[in-house]
Amino acid sequence: MFGLTPPAPVMPRDFSACSGCSLCVLVCPMWRARRDPRFSAEGLAKAQQCGATAAELAAPIEACSLCGACDPVCPERIDLSGMIMGLRQRLTNSVPPRTPPPAVLGDLSAMLQKASGAPAAEGAVSRAAPVLLPGPDLRADAELLARVQALVGLVLFDDDGADIVLALELGVEIPHARLHGFLDALRGHSIVAADGLLLRQLRRWLPGSQRMSLGAALSTRAAVRSNLVPSDLYVIEPRAFHGDYERMVGYYDRLQRETGCSLSQDLQRIAIPATSSELGQKLGLVAGDDVQAKWLLQGRKPARIIVENLADRAAFRRVCEIPVLHVAELGEDPEMIKSRPHAFG
Amino acid sequence: MPAGVSSLLTSDQVSALKILPVEPGTVGPCPVASDALQGIKRQQTNPARWNGAGWEAFVAALRATGVELAEGPVACGVYATDAGGTAYGLPHGVVIAHSAAQVAALLKAAQTHRVPVTVRGGGLTTEGESVAFGGVLLDMTGMSRVLNIDATGLTVRTEAGIFWHGLAEELRREGLDYLSAPLNLTSSVGGTLGVGGIDVNSARLGCSADQAISLQVVTPTGEIVECSDSENAELFQRVILGYGQFGVITEATLRIRPYTPLAMRYFYYSSLRTAIEDLQMLDAADASDYSGILTIMDCAVNLLVAFDSDEREAAFRKNWKSKLRGYGEFGFALCMAGHYALRPWRIGEALYLLRRKREVFPEFRRPEYMRNGKMHDRTVVYSRAVWKHWGSRNMVIPDLATSTERFIEAVERGNAVCRRFFPHYTLYCVGIKLRPEHQAHYEMSCVPPGVQDRAYGCEFEPMIEGAVYSRDHFQSFKNAIYDIGVDMGASYYRFGGMMKGYIRRVFGDALVDKHLAMKRQADPAMILNRDVIF
């Protein structure tokens, strides 16, 4: 499962290298929702070239879902999602702070501090064993978590780094002790993580480590793969996909060739996010919308939708009557059991 | 002249300065006069920034009609330059297009207050045509929805600010495709219809503008008009290939076709002349569905041919392949090895060719775009490759368009200019099938005057590769290419903006005066896309 060697890192460039090609606009969900170039990575880069401050760019900075679709399409190799995370950090540190309400920041700060003082989360896991970081959503669904564990055969890691992910989302500085405690505990393990943003950062923080998204890990399993059929629409978790694009685009291309399923990709082979939560939506301050899920389904008529991300499952169930399954549930689809009872490997 | 300056001078003073009094907010009698370049050193010639007279009153009037206008560096900074990256200018304010009615309200107010409006789609101009030097920038990408796909009649109705990528995305989900579009997905449909649009199937299907069946246009005075070859035909003729002078295209009905992947085949030449002769032979015989030439300087000349069906490719193999004088990849590599072995002093050139091959070739063979030896989504493949391997902060792409007969001479002369100005460059040559019933569309456009059946175009693109050149160097290069065109009676794709000094030299006074008169009638305050042509 971890046979692929990560490609050599390429030096990212900053906003000043933006030549305005607009390739990032084509794949940007916040642009799609508004059709306004200010709400795109290019808009943010160009505005900074004209001297705009983080405070002046607050609306698009907060509207970005950090799906990372802009990163692999940039011909100038600009770390666009890194640029936006940097802007979000500046915004959060500005006075007065913007979107994250003080109460949220306070709670997060307490979480980070508490976790900083906690013992390392290794437990009984031996140092070289692959570990699973399922994230809070999957932990909340014990049945599905058990199915995931059975399929990937990995030990649960106690610390999901959920506070670290939230800090990254909000642009909050992560205390040194907390970050290093978390990374030290993970060092040496092969890692399967459900959160794409965390995986993206782990690629930088633990450059020699072996990492894989939960969706990719599950879809390597014969029990899952053999149940994917050409009438399925397979919805990729975009953050992990874009964070390791060159490797993942090849992986999912092979998945598509072998199973015949459709992928949630656009013509540029970018994973179209099924949900595009702005900061305010993530914090529950603003109602969410289903623009992306509807766009993904436009002109497609799949018999089933297979998702890697639990939030995507909820979004599709809101907008269509098509059966929606988490990739780990594939083997539990009653229709599939009826038609292919031998498929559980 | 700044507002009010003419009123500060006496008539004698004005006469002595040889400055004609110009009403504030208007342009002079003819900004592209035949003496426009006389006595002027050949430098980049940006238009003067609009003086801003009456801006506040205009903004108030516009906002009173409910049109949202954004001001300030955050809103305007995105539009500071175009793909060319040599013309820089900022608008006073930006309007994101949302509907034809909103665009009409904007243009009516702009006529009343004499405020220039620059229309921008993908911003892929190279001569500053979509850069606003003051006034309003109207961003059409806000109108980018597909309105209706008729899979039976094979037409699509779309808002014109849509990127070709967006259109392709929606058509593909229905198993359909557009006919031809620029090999750059961030071009907008409206912008392309206004200038031409060349694809590698243009030798067979014509330019993108020829695919338009009808348009919704907002005229410079704010009327919303539907036009086609049979309805308001004169407006249709002027708007298609009209460089945005006669209206804003807000919706378009285009012909489409079933989607097919294509089988792409490459032949390599070391002679431009031979490759062009073979290209023209294939085009004349309708031997392939796609054809074009892409070069690494004049050393490695790649003739690409492609096919929508196995039957077409089989016919090509049977009838035409043996007649081509190009090599396969391996044969050409051997040929080049021998060539440079005898010319060791040109080792630098050989190494450049090798490096370029290693960088570029894999991009056209990415496995996620290939199935059973056929390429899917060719425009995505080409567009990404173009930006990655040809794009940069400066894109300078002068071109020449000629008749079939004169094309080789034009390319060879242009190639000599490239060699003189830049160490590395690319040529891109393609045929353009002309439609006899569209002759009126082609008047004063990139289609060379008098050519009937098929024209040929060549783009001359220097590889900047991180080097720094002055804008005057670029401008001198473009002038040297365009001088060839004047000498040969050719035309150009990019004759607006900074290159408009060539307009009268290329088209002649009579034709330009005719269009200027039409422009004045259609756009009394001369506000729409000012300084692009007029």
Contacts between the chains, C-beta under 8 A, distances in Angstrom:
chain1	res1	chain2	res2	distance
A	19	B	83	7.9
A	19	B	85	6.6
A	19	B	391	6.3
A	19	B	392	6.4
A	19	B	393	4.8
A	20	B	78	7.6
A	20	B	81	6.9
A	20	B	82	7.8
A	20	B	83	7.0
A	20	B	85	7.7
A	20	B	123	6.5
A	21	B	83	7.4
A	21	B	186	6.2
A	21	B	387	4.9
A	21	B	391	6.0
A	22	B	122	6.1
A	22	B	123	7.1
A	22	B	163	7.5
A	22	B	186	4.1
A	23	B	185	7.6
A	23	B	186	6.4
A	23	B	383	7.7
A	23	B	384	7.3
A	23	B	387	6.1
A	25	B	141	7.8
A	25	B	163	7.9
A	25	B	186	7.3
A	26	B	163	6.1
A	26	B	165	4.9
A	26	B	166	7.1
A	26	B	185	6.5
A	26	B	186	6.6
A	35	B	96	6.9
A	35	B	98	8.0
A	35	B	141	6.3
A	35	B	142	4.5
A	35	B	143	7.8
A	35	B	144	5.8
A	36	B	96	5.4
A	36	B	142	6.7
A	37	B	78	5.0
A	37	B	139	6.6
A	37	B	141	6.6
A	38	B	70	7.9
A	38	B	74	6.5
A	38	B	75	6.5
A	38	B	78	6.7
A	42	B	78	6.9
A	43	B	78	5.2
A	46	B	77	5.1
A	46	B	78	4.4
A	46	B	80	6.9
A	47	B	73	6.7
A	47	B	74	4.8
A	47	B	77	4.6
A	47	B	78	6.7
A	49	B	77	6.5
A	49	B	80	7.3
A	50	B	73	4.3
A	50	B	74	7.7
A	50	B	76	7.4
A	50	B	77	3.1
A	50	B	80	6.4
A	51	B	73	6.0
A	51	B	77	7.9
A	52	B	73	5.5
A	52	B	74	4.7
A	52	B	77	6.4
A	56	B	72	7.8
A	56	B	73	7.7
A	56	B	74	5.0
A	57	B	74	6.3
A	73	B	384	7.3
A	75	B	384	7.3
A	75	B	387	4.0
A	75	B	388	4.3
A	75	B	391	5.6
A	249	B	368	5.5
A	250	B	367	6.8
A	250	B	368	7.1
A	253	B	367	6.0
A	253	B	368	4.3
A	257	B	371	7.9
A	266	B	169	5.8
A	267	B	165	6.6
A	267	B	168	6.0
A	267	B	169	5.6
A	267	B	172	6.4
A	267	B	377	4.8
A	267	B	380	4.8
A	268	B	165	7.6
A	268	B	380	5.5
A	268	B	384	7.0
A	269	B	368	5.0
A	269	B	369	7.6
A	269	B	380	7.9
A	298	B	170	7.3
A	298	B	173	6.6
A	299	B	170	6.5
A	299	B	173	2.9
A	299	B	174	5.6
A	300	B	173	6.0
